[in-house]
Amino acid sequence: MTFPSGVHGQFQGGALRIFFNKLCNFRKGAATLVFVLDGDRRPGIKRGAKVIDKEIWWTEDAIELIKNFGFYYHKVARVSQIKV
C-alpha cells in the first residue's frame, strides 16, 4: 500500500518532512534566515481569516530543526496586522 506524500499524507511526519527538505535547500544559499512564529496570544483574525488558537503539532520539532540547521527563529508575543 502506498500513501500520498503531501502535507496531508499518511506517512509519519508529513509536514515536518517537507519542512526538513526545505531547510536542506535553504542551507545551500548564502542568506541568514530568521523564522518568525506566532506567539501564544494570536489575534482572532489575521489577513481577514479566522485564526486557529493552538499551535500545530510539529512546532517544537520545527524549532529544533531550525536551530540544528544554524538558522534563527523568533516567537512574537502578539501579532498585529501591518499593511505595507
Residue frames as qw, qx, qy, qz and C-alpha x, y, z in Angstrom:
[[0.000, 0.889, 0.458, 0.000, 0.00, 0.00, 0.00],
 [0.422, 0.186, -0.008, 0.888, 1.32, 3.45, -0.86],
 [0.140, -0.785, -0.458, 0.393, 0.39, 6.74, 0.76],
 [0.326, 0.872, 0.121, 0.344, 0.32, 10.27, -0.66],
 [0.672, -0.117, -0.209, 0.701, 3.44, 12.26, 0.13],
 [0.048, 0.685, 0.122, 0.717, 1.97, 15.73, 0.59],
 [0.120, -0.393, 0.453, -0.791, 1.40, 17.78, 3.70],
 [0.718, -0.171, 0.254, -0.625, -1.73, 15.79, 4.49],
 [0.653, 0.249, -0.704, -0.130, -0.20, 12.42, 3.58],
 [0.855, -0.447, -0.061, -0.257, -0.46, 9.50, 5.91],
 [0.774, 0.172, -0.420, 0.442, 3.23, 8.84, 6.41],
 [0.577, -0.643, -0.294, 0.408, 4.89, 9.76, 9.68],
 [0.349, -0.567, 0.052, 0.745, 5.91, 13.41, 9.90],
 [0.506, 0.626, 0.497, 0.325, 4.38, 14.53, 6.58],
 [0.090, 0.978, 0.068, 0.174, 4.58, 18.30, 7.09],
 [0.516, -0.764, 0.332, 0.199, 7.74, 18.01, 9.17],
 [0.739, 0.004, 0.504, 0.447, 9.50, 16.01, 6.45],
 [0.417, 0.765, 0.308, 0.381, 8.58, 18.64, 3.86],
 [0.204, -0.973, 0.097, -0.042, 9.89, 21.38, 6.19],
 [0.705, -0.464, 0.419, 0.336, 13.13, 19.41, 6.67],
 [0.668, 0.335, 0.452, 0.486, 13.61, 19.17, 2.90],
 [0.162, 0.937, 0.154, 0.268, 13.00, 22.92, 2.57],
 [0.451, -0.848, 0.248, 0.129, 15.64, 23.59, 5.25],
 [0.764, -0.110, 0.455, 0.444, 18.10, 21.40, 3.33],
 [0.487, 0.637, 0.352, 0.483, 17.55, 23.55, 0.24],
 [0.130, -0.981, -0.028, -0.140, 17.79, 26.80, 2.22],
 [0.705, -0.577, 0.258, 0.322, 21.12, 25.64, 3.66],
 [0.710, 0.254, 0.357, 0.551, 22.63, 25.75, 0.16],
 [0.189, 0.880, 0.190, 0.393, 22.03, 29.51, -0.06],
 [0.474, 0.200, -0.325, 0.794, 24.14, 32.31, 1.36],
 [0.308, -0.618, -0.086, -0.718, 21.34, 34.06, 3.27],
 [0.063, 0.016, -0.793, 0.606, 20.80, 34.12, 7.02],
 [0.406, -0.437, -0.612, -0.520, 17.24, 33.04, 7.70],
 [0.134, -0.027, 0.627, -0.767, 15.08, 34.10, 10.63],
 [0.292, -0.404, -0.803, -0.327, 11.78, 32.26, 11.04],
 [0.237, -0.166, 0.319, -0.903, 9.08, 34.29, 12.80],
 [0.286, -0.308, -0.905, -0.062, 6.45, 32.25, 14.65],
 [0.430, -0.619, -0.200, -0.627, 3.18, 33.35, 16.19],
 [0.015, 0.265, -0.738, 0.620, 3.26, 33.51, 19.96],
 [0.039, -0.306, -0.911, 0.274, 0.64, 32.37, 22.45],
 [0.187, 0.620, 0.428, -0.631, -1.54, 35.47, 22.10],
 [0.230, 0.180, 0.655, 0.697, -2.60, 35.35, 18.47],
 [0.342, 0.159, 0.050, -0.925, -5.20, 37.79, 17.18],
 [0.614, 0.284, 0.652, -0.343, -8.64, 36.38, 16.40],
 [0.691, 0.676, 0.256, 0.000, -8.45, 37.43, 12.76],
 [0.394, -0.531, 0.450, 0.600, -5.38, 37.68, 10.57],
 [0.011, 0.198, -0.623, -0.757, -5.48, 38.97, 6.96],
 [0.588, 0.031, -0.185, -0.787, -9.27, 38.63, 7.04],
 [0.718, -0.035, -0.676, -0.165, -9.27, 34.95, 8.08],
 [0.735, -0.607, 0.097, -0.286, -10.13, 33.42, 11.45],
 [0.250, 0.579, -0.739, 0.236, -7.02, 32.21, 13.29],
 [0.852, -0.264, -0.451, -0.029, -6.91, 28.81, 14.96],
 [0.299, -0.829, 0.298, -0.368, -5.86, 29.41, 18.56],
 [0.841, -0.410, 0.345, 0.070, -3.47, 26.49, 19.01],
 [0.029, -0.658, 0.665, 0.352, -0.04, 25.56, 17.75],
 [0.839, 0.291, -0.380, -0.258, 0.37, 22.92, 15.08],
 [0.935, -0.349, 0.058, 0.011, 1.66, 19.62, 16.44],
 [0.857, 0.151, 0.000, 0.493, 5.11, 19.95, 14.91],
 [0.036, 0.964, -0.069, 0.254, 6.01, 23.47, 16.08],
 [0.561, -0.728, 0.389, 0.052, 8.53, 22.39, 18.73],
 [0.834, 0.029, 0.435, 0.338, 10.11, 19.88, 16.33],
 [0.500, 0.766, 0.173, 0.366, 10.37, 22.59, 13.67],
 [0.200, -0.947, 0.221, -0.121, 12.11, 24.93, 16.14],
 [0.744, -0.442, 0.458, 0.202, 14.60, 22.19, 16.96],
 [0.753, 0.369, 0.376, 0.395, 15.30, 21.65, 13.25],
 [0.222, 0.941, 0.032, 0.255, 15.70, 25.40, 12.67],
 [0.404, -0.839, 0.365, 0.001, 18.29, 25.62, 15.44],
 [0.810, -0.195, 0.494, 0.250, 20.12, 22.46, 14.31],
 [0.656, 0.574, 0.300, 0.389, 20.45, 23.83, 10.78],
 [0.466, -0.162, -0.048, 0.868, 22.01, 27.01, 12.19],
 [0.046, -0.568, -0.374, -0.732, 19.08, 29.29, 11.38],
 [0.001, 0.018, 0.514, -0.858, 17.31, 31.59, 13.80],
 [0.233, -0.578, -0.710, -0.327, 13.73, 31.89, 14.99],
 [0.057, -0.085, 0.352, -0.930, 11.74, 34.44, 16.89],
 [0.174, -0.538, -0.824, -0.041, 8.42, 33.83, 18.62],
 [0.065, -0.357, -0.002, -0.932, 6.42, 37.05, 18.76],
 [0.074, 0.197, 0.752, -0.625, 4.20, 37.72, 21.76],
 [0.398, 0.641, 0.490, -0.436, 1.43, 39.42, 19.81],
 [0.365, 0.169, 0.603, 0.689, 0.98, 39.63, 16.06],
 [0.244, 0.665, 0.267, -0.653, -0.55, 42.81, 14.72],
 [0.629, 0.572, 0.463, 0.251, -1.70, 43.40, 11.19],
 [0.205, -0.618, 0.222, 0.726, 0.65, 45.67, 9.31],
 [0.650, 0.689, 0.320, 0.016, -0.22, 46.99, 5.88],
 [0.412, -0.472, 0.388, 0.676, 2.73, 47.65, 3.59]]
